[in-house]
Amino acid sequence: MWERRSTERNGSKVAALFELQTNTTGLGTVTGEPDYPGADDALVKAAQDGDRGAFGMLYARYARMVHGILLARVPHAAVEDLVQEVFLQALPRLGALRDVSRFTGWLAAIARNRANDFHRQARPDVEFDEEAPSMQSEGGESKNRTPQASAEARAVLEAIRSLPEAYREPLILRLVEGLTGPEIADRTGLTHGSVRVNLHRGMQQLREMLRGKAGSAASPQRGAE
């Protein structure tokens, strides 16, 4: 099942991950956004012909995917800027994409390559920043969050990043970006079955890891009583 039941059973720690969701203006609010079979192909073709509005719609549809791919690989504080860079790299290259049906996989590959470039550039000064722009509202005000929730989000994100690579990206796309299993499959090029298996196994390992950390944290307290 693609329901969020398994996520909800993990309590506030996993729920806190939603604080890390991208806050790019306009996501999901584009008016007149087409939603029919072949809609993306039509948008890609229009963008290739120079329609900036079509490219803007592609951005609105896929920025969360790009954000999740990057968040699985680079420090949180760097993600927002890199999302913009990925689309800036994609725009001039779009005309070279011969098969428009491969747009999602092509864009995902650009995002992964940008993450690899980030690490090759070795920027040790970029670390998790609780006050990073993506954790604030559009007006600059902080979201309704507590230091504990921010710490929990950081802990869960680090736990996900320590999982095997096959599980990291689907879990972040599901838990942080809120994509459904079929959406993850459609946007990453994986089969629905692979996404389902990776989410299930990844959640199992994540739960075990979080339970282990919770037990370790509680042990000193028990010993002190």
Residue frames relative to the residue before (quaternion, step in Angstrom):
aa qw qx qy qz dx dy dz
M 1.0000 0.0000 0.0000 0.0000 0.00 0.00 0.00
W 0.3851 -0.7253 0.5238 0.2266 3.52 -1.14 0.69
E 0.3794 0.7439 -0.4823 0.2648 3.60 1.22 0.21
R 0.5097 -0.6551 0.4715 0.2977 3.55 -1.28 0.38
R 0.2936 0.8008 -0.4910 0.1775 3.58 1.24 0.26
S 0.6691 0.5041 -0.3104 0.4492 3.57 0.86 -0.94
T 0.6228 0.5358 -0.3322 0.4633 3.57 1.11 -0.67
E 0.6839 0.5020 -0.2955 0.4392 3.56 0.86 -0.98
R 0.6273 0.5559 -0.3462 0.4215 3.57 1.04 -0.69
N 0.6417 0.5385 -0.3315 0.4340 3.60 1.16 -0.35
G 0.5032 -0.7194 0.3884 0.2800 3.59 1.27 0.15
S 0.8310 -0.3017 0.1815 0.4307 3.49 -1.38 -0.29
K 0.5793 0.6070 -0.3954 0.3737 3.60 1.03 -0.63
V 0.7064 0.4193 -0.2614 0.5068 3.58 0.85 -0.94
A 0.6159 0.5518 -0.3513 0.4391 3.60 0.99 -0.76
A 0.6148 0.5765 -0.3431 0.4146 3.58 1.08 -0.70
L 0.5258 0.6490 -0.4077 0.3689 3.58 1.21 -0.40
F 0.5888 0.6000 -0.3793 0.3865 3.60 1.09 -0.59
E 0.5244 0.6170 -0.4172 0.4126 3.61 1.25 -0.23
L 0.6845 0.4972 -0.2786 0.4545 3.55 1.16 -0.59
Q 0.4134 0.7301 -0.4604 0.2901 3.57 1.27 0.03
T 0.5783 -0.6007 0.4244 0.3529 3.54 -1.06 0.74
N 0.2197 -0.7884 0.5666 0.0956 3.56 -1.05 0.81
T 0.2336 0.8051 -0.5156 0.1775 3.56 1.15 0.58
T 0.5160 -0.6799 0.4290 0.2959 3.55 -0.75 1.06
G 0.8261 0.2923 -0.2067 0.4352 3.54 -1.01 0.88
L 0.4557 0.6885 -0.4716 0.3097 3.59 1.16 -0.10
G 0.8436 0.1405 -0.1256 0.5029 3.52 -0.85 1.00
T 0.6853 0.4802 -0.2938 0.4620 3.61 1.19 0.11
V 0.3913 0.7265 -0.4853 0.2890 3.59 1.23 0.22
T 0.3357 -0.7552 0.5267 0.1989 3.58 -0.68 1.05
G 0.8118 0.2439 -0.1938 0.4939 3.53 -1.10 0.73
E 0.3267 0.7596 -0.5050 0.2477 3.57 1.20 0.40
P 0.3960 -0.7400 0.4819 0.2516 3.62 -0.59 1.03
D 0.0067 -0.7879 0.6154 -0.0230 3.54 -1.05 0.77
Y 0.4567 0.6271 -0.4920 0.3952 3.55 0.26 1.31
P 0.6747 -0.4861 0.3358 0.4424 3.61 -1.16 0.38
G 0.8063 0.2308 -0.1942 0.5088 3.56 -0.81 1.02
A 0.3888 0.7430 -0.4747 0.2672 3.60 1.27 0.04
D 0.6648 0.5056 -0.3103 0.4541 3.57 0.90 -0.89
D 0.6281 0.5346 -0.3394 0.4522 3.58 0.98 -0.82
A 0.6583 0.5063 -0.3107 0.4624 3.58 0.98 -0.85
L 0.6441 0.5162 -0.3212 0.4641 3.57 1.02 -0.78
V 0.6460 0.5183 -0.3228 0.4580 3.58 0.97 -0.86
K 0.6577 0.5056 -0.3142 0.4615 3.59 0.91 -0.88
A 0.6506 0.5069 -0.3157 0.4691 3.58 0.99 -0.83
A 0.6506 0.5085 -0.3147 0.4680 3.57 0.98 -0.82
Q 0.6246 0.5339 -0.3357 0.4606 3.57 1.05 -0.73
D 0.6854 0.4660 -0.2711 0.4895 3.57 1.14 -0.60
G 0.6585 -0.5584 0.2942 0.4099 3.55 1.28 0.23
D 0.4561 0.6745 -0.4582 0.3565 3.58 1.24 0.21
R 0.2713 -0.7921 0.5285 0.1399 3.58 -0.27 1.28
G 0.5944 0.5670 -0.3672 0.4364 3.59 1.12 -0.57
A 0.6382 0.5160 -0.3184 0.4745 3.57 1.05 -0.78
F 0.6476 0.4986 -0.3268 0.4747 3.57 0.98 -0.79
G 0.6162 0.5460 -0.3403 0.4542 3.58 1.07 -0.70
M 0.6445 0.5032 -0.3175 0.4801 3.57 1.06 -0.73
L 0.6207 0.5202 -0.3413 0.4771 3.59 1.04 -0.70
Y 0.6130 0.5373 -0.3362 0.4717 3.56 1.06 -0.76
A 0.6709 0.5062 -0.2976 0.4528 3.58 0.89 -0.96
R 0.6958 0.4791 -0.2729 0.4602 3.57 1.03 -0.77
Y 0.8244 0.2967 -0.1082 0.4697 3.58 1.00 -0.79
A 0.4281 0.7080 -0.4766 0.2973 3.61 1.17 0.02
R 0.6326 0.5270 -0.3463 0.4497 3.60 1.00 -0.69
M 0.6226 0.5288 -0.3426 0.4641 3.57 1.00 -0.74
V 0.6685 0.4905 -0.2969 0.4736 3.57 0.87 -0.97
H 0.6312 0.5373 -0.3294 0.4522 3.58 0.96 -0.87
G 0.6853 0.4922 -0.2896 0.4519 3.59 0.90 -0.92
I 0.6292 0.5276 -0.3333 0.4633 3.58 0.99 -0.81
L 0.6826 0.4793 -0.2853 0.4722 3.56 0.92 -0.88
L 0.6504 0.5345 -0.3211 0.4338 3.59 0.94 -0.89
A 0.6297 0.5343 -0.3320 0.4559 3.58 1.15 -0.55
R 0.7854 0.3715 -0.1442 0.4737 3.57 1.22 -0.44
V 0.7988 0.2356 -0.1139 0.5417 3.63 1.03 -0.62
P 0.6653 -0.4944 0.3586 0.4293 3.62 -1.22 0.32
H 0.6193 -0.5986 0.3703 0.3479 3.52 -1.02 0.85
A 0.6581 0.5432 -0.3202 0.4115 3.60 0.91 -0.89
A 0.6938 0.4797 -0.2757 0.4610 3.60 1.17 -0.49
V 0.5201 0.7125 -0.3923 0.2607 3.56 1.19 -0.51
E 0.6643 0.5326 -0.3338 0.4044 3.60 0.75 -1.00
D 0.6712 0.4876 -0.3048 0.4677 3.60 0.86 -0.91
L 0.6686 0.5107 -0.3053 0.4460 3.57 0.98 -0.84
V 0.5665 0.5721 -0.3901 0.4468 3.60 1.11 -0.56
Q 0.6612 0.4992 -0.3032 0.4707 3.55 0.92 -0.94
E 0.6525 0.5298 -0.3141 0.4415 3.59 0.95 -0.89
V 0.6257 0.5458 -0.3437 0.4388 3.58 0.99 -0.82
F 0.7040 0.4459 -0.2788 0.4774 3.59 0.87 -0.89
L 0.6167 0.5269 -0.3507 0.4681 3.58 1.11 -0.58
Q 0.6409 0.4932 -0.3198 0.4936 3.58 1.12 -0.61
A 0.6673 0.5325 -0.3038 0.4228 3.56 1.00 -0.84
L 0.6195 0.6056 -0.3542 0.3521 3.58 0.91 -0.89
P 0.7456 0.3876 -0.2690 0.4706 3.68 0.64 -0.91
R 0.6671 0.4993 -0.3051 0.4611 3.60 1.20 -0.38
L 0.4753 0.7273 -0.4170 0.2668 3.56 1.23 -0.39
G 0.6298 0.5638 -0.3370 0.4146 3.58 1.03 -0.72
A 0.6565 0.5174 -0.3074 0.4548 3.58 1.18 -0.49
L 0.5445 0.6066 -0.4063 0.4129 3.57 1.27 -0.14
R 0.2488 -0.8185 0.5031 0.1229 3.58 -0.27 1.26
D 0.7612 0.2808 -0.1607 0.5620 3.58 0.95 -0.83
V 0.2821 -0.8094 0.4894 0.1602 3.58 -0.12 1.27
S 0.5752 0.5932 -0.3848 0.4112 3.60 1.17 -0.41
R 0.6634 0.4932 -0.2981 0.4773 3.58 1.26 -0.31
F 0.3045 0.8018 -0.4774 0.1910 3.58 1.26 0.19
T 0.6848 0.5066 -0.3175 0.4165 3.58 0.78 -0.96
G 0.6771 0.4756 -0.2934 0.4788 3.58 0.93 -0.88
W 0.6183 0.5468 -0.3239 0.4624 3.55 1.10 -0.76
L 0.6782 0.4769 -0.2883 0.4791 3.59 0.92 -0.89
A 0.6299 0.5287 -0.3310 0.4628 3.58 1.02 -0.80
A 0.6414 0.5224 -0.3236 0.4594 3.60 1.01 -0.78
I 0.6227 0.5233 -0.3420 0.4706 3.60 1.03 -0.74
A 0.6496 0.5179 -0.3154 0.4586 3.59 0.98 -0.84
R 0.6712 0.4865 -0.3082 0.4667 3.59 0.90 -0.86
N 0.6483 0.5093 -0.3188 0.4676 3.58 0.99 -0.80
R 0.6345 0.5192 -0.3384 0.4619 3.60 1.03 -0.74
A 0.6239 0.5238 -0.3392 0.4705 3.59 1.05 -0.69
N 0.6443 0.5086 -0.3228 0.4712 3.59 0.99 -0.80
D 0.6366 0.5228 -0.3247 0.4647 3.57 1.00 -0.80
F 0.6048 0.5692 -0.3472 0.4355 3.56 1.02 -0.80
H 0.7057 0.4522 -0.2725 0.4725 3.58 0.86 -0.93
R 0.6234 0.5290 -0.3512 0.4563 3.59 1.06 -0.61
Q 0.6524 0.5135 -0.3110 0.4626 3.56 1.14 -0.60
A 0.2513 -0.8288 0.4753 0.1551 3.58 1.35 -0.16
R 0.2035 0.7667 -0.5764 0.1964 3.54 0.12 1.33
P 0.1271 -0.8525 0.5031 0.0626 3.61 0.27 1.23
D 0.5854 0.6039 -0.3721 0.3926 3.59 1.21 -0.31
V 0.6279 0.5233 -0.3479 0.4591 3.61 1.24 -0.27
E 0.0866 0.7982 -0.5836 0.1217 3.56 -0.48 1.23
F 0.6832 -0.4358 0.3593 0.4628 3.56 -1.27 0.05
D 0.0550 -0.8035 0.5921 -0.0273 3.53 -0.77 1.09
E 0.3736 -0.7627 0.4836 0.2117 3.57 -0.47 1.20
E 0.7249 0.3980 -0.2369 0.5098 3.58 1.19 -0.41
A 0.2838 0.7695 -0.5244 0.2287 3.58 1.20 0.44
P 0.6525 -0.5591 0.3384 0.3836 3.62 -1.07 0.69
S 0.6671 0.5263 -0.3233 0.4164 3.60 0.95 -0.77
M 0.6727 0.4483 -0.3056 0.5032 3.57 1.23 -0.15
Q 0.6250 0.4848 -0.3462 0.5045 3.54 1.25 0.46
S 0.5472 -0.5995 0.4569 0.3640 3.54 -1.23 0.35
E 0.7026 -0.4724 0.3112 0.4317 3.57 -1.25 0.26
G 0.6839 0.4909 -0.2919 0.4540 3.57 1.09 -0.63
G 0.5948 -0.5915 0.3575 0.4107 3.55 1.28 0.05
E 0.5551 0.5912 -0.4018 0.4252 3.58 1.26 -0.12
S 0.5342 -0.6284 0.4563 0.3340 3.55 -1.09 0.73
K 0.5249 -0.5982 0.4941 0.3500 3.53 -1.13 0.59
N 0.5857 -0.5467 0.4501 0.3942 3.55 -1.29 0.28
R 0.3223 0.7322 -0.5322 0.2771 3.55 -0.01 1.27
T 0.3135 -0.7238 0.5819 0.1982 3.53 -1.24 0.43
P 0.6455 -0.5031 0.3785 0.4323 3.60 -1.19 0.34
Q 0.6239 0.5448 -0.3446 0.4419 3.57 1.06 -0.70
A 0.6561 0.5050 -0.3138 0.4648 3.57 0.97 -0.88
S 0.6473 0.5125 -0.3233 0.4625 3.58 0.98 -0.80
A 0.6496 0.5068 -0.3136 0.4721 3.56 1.00 -0.81
E 0.6448 0.5137 -0.3231 0.4647 3.58 1.02 -0.77
A 0.6296 0.5286 -0.3345 0.4608 3.57 1.00 -0.80
R 0.6552 0.5085 -0.3116 0.4636 3.55 0.96 -0.87
A 0.6613 0.5186 -0.3108 0.4441 3.58 0.93 -0.90
V 0.6780 0.4801 -0.2997 0.4689 3.58 0.93 -0.88
L 0.6318 0.5312 -0.3368 0.4530 3.58 0.99 -0.80
E 0.6609 0.4917 -0.3090 0.4754 3.58 0.94 -0.86
A 0.6229 0.5299 -0.3439 0.4613 3.59 1.05 -0.71
I 0.6492 0.5062 -0.3191 0.4696 3.60 0.94 -0.86
R 0.6697 0.5116 -0.3052 0.4434 3.59 0.92 -0.85
S 0.6545 0.5026 -0.3189 0.4662 3.59 1.18 -0.39
L 0.5379 0.6205 -0.4035 0.4035 3.60 1.28 -0.13
P 0.6693 -0.4612 0.3689 0.4507 3.61 -1.23 0.21
E 0.6471 -0.5749 0.3452 0.3627 3.55 -1.06 0.79
A 0.6301 0.5670 -0.3417 0.4059 3.59 0.98 -0.79
Y 0.7190 0.4407 -0.2462 0.4776 3.60 1.14 -0.57
R 0.5774 0.6434 -0.3781 0.3313 3.59 1.07 -0.70
E 0.7270 0.4630 -0.2619 0.4342 3.54 0.64 -1.12
P 0.6745 0.4754 -0.3262 0.4612 3.67 0.79 -0.84
L 0.6518 0.5240 -0.3303 0.4376 3.60 0.94 -0.82
I 0.6813 0.4709 -0.3023 0.4720 3.58 0.90 -0.84
L 0.6308 0.5193 -0.3381 0.4669 3.59 0.99 -0.72
R 0.6868 0.4684 -0.2763 0.4822 3.58 1.09 -0.72
L 0.7840 0.3875 -0.1907 0.4458 3.57 0.68 -1.13
V 0.7394 0.3833 -0.2230 0.5066 3.58 1.02 -0.75
E 0.7826 0.3546 -0.1826 0.4779 3.57 0.72 -1.07
G 0.4288 -0.7483 0.4297 0.2673 3.58 1.25 -0.21
L 0.3895 0.7128 -0.4991 0.3020 3.61 1.16 0.41
T 0.4473 -0.6619 0.5235 0.2962 3.56 -1.13 0.60
G 0.6947 -0.4655 0.3338 0.4350 3.57 -1.27 0.22
P 0.6787 0.4739 -0.3095 0.4679 3.62 0.80 -0.88
E 0.6281 0.5279 -0.3435 0.4569 3.61 1.03 -0.72
I 0.6288 0.5231 -0.3342 0.4682 3.58 1.00 -0.81
A 0.6523 0.5144 -0.3142 0.4596 3.58 0.93 -0.90
D 0.6824 0.5002 -0.2929 0.4454 3.57 0.85 -0.97
R 0.7364 0.4469 -0.2358 0.4498 3.58 0.96 -0.85
T 0.7474 0.3892 -0.2219 0.4905 3.59 1.11 -0.55
G 0.4968 -0.6702 0.4271 0.3488 3.59 1.22 -0.28
L 0.5000 0.6276 -0.4434 0.3994 3.61 1.25 0.08
T 0.5321 -0.5912 0.4786 0.3718 3.55 -1.21 0.35
H 0.6233 -0.5376 0.4011 0.4021 3.57 -1.20 0.48
G 0.6392 0.5389 -0.3264 0.4410 3.57 1.02 -0.78
S 0.6551 0.5098 -0.3147 0.4604 3.58 0.96 -0.84
V 0.6443 0.5127 -0.3238 0.4660 3.57 0.96 -0.84
R 0.6471 0.5265 -0.3208 0.4486 3.58 0.92 -0.91
V 0.6769 0.4863 -0.2908 0.4698 3.58 0.89 -0.94
N 0.6799 0.4973 -0.3007 0.4472 3.58 0.87 -0.92
L 0.6404 0.5077 -0.3259 0.4753 3.58 1.04 -0.74
H 0.6646 0.5106 -0.3079 0.4503 3.57 0.90 -0.90
R 0.7113 0.4407 -0.2681 0.4774 3.58 0.79 -0.99
G 0.6336 0.5353 -0.3321 0.4491 3.56 1.02 -0.76
M 0.6582 0.4974 -0.3080 0.4739 3.59 0.97 -0.85
Q 0.6132 0.5427 -0.3513 0.4540 3.58 1.02 -0.70
Q 0.6937 0.4666 -0.2781 0.4730 3.56 0.85 -0.97
L 0.6361 0.5286 -0.3307 0.4546 3.57 1.03 -0.78
R 0.6449 0.5155 -0.3230 0.4627 3.60 0.93 -0.85
E 0.6601 0.5067 -0.3092 0.4604 3.57 0.93 -0.91
M 0.6547 0.5191 -0.3066 0.4559 3.55 0.99 -0.86
L 0.6794 0.4828 -0.2880 0.4715 3.58 0.93 -0.90
R 0.6304 0.5146 -0.3395 0.4717 3.59 1.04 -0.71
G 0.6432 0.5275 -0.3203 0.4533 3.56 1.03 -0.80
K 0.6657 0.4910 -0.3037 0.4729 3.57 0.99 -0.84
A 0.6358 0.5249 -0.3310 0.4590 3.56 1.03 -0.78
G 0.6514 0.5148 -0.3121 0.4617 3.56 1.03 -0.79
S 0.6477 0.5206 -0.3140 0.4592 3.56 1.02 -0.82
A 0.6613 0.5078 -0.3035 0.4612 3.55 1.04 -0.83
A 0.6855 0.4890 -0.2871 0.4566 3.58 1.07 -0.70
S 0.5555 0.6540 -0.3812 0.3440 3.61 1.10 -0.60
P 0.6710 0.4793 -0.3292 0.4601 3.66 0.78 -0.84
Q 0.6342 0.5350 -0.3360 0.4457 3.58 1.04 -0.74
R 0.6499 0.5028 -0.3263 0.4673 3.56 0.98 -0.79
G 0.6652 0.5155 -0.3043 0.4462 3.54 1.00 -0.82
A 0.6635 0.5149 -0.3063 0.4482 3.55 1.12 -0.60
E 0.5810 0.6016 -0.3802 0.3950 3.61 1.21 -0.36
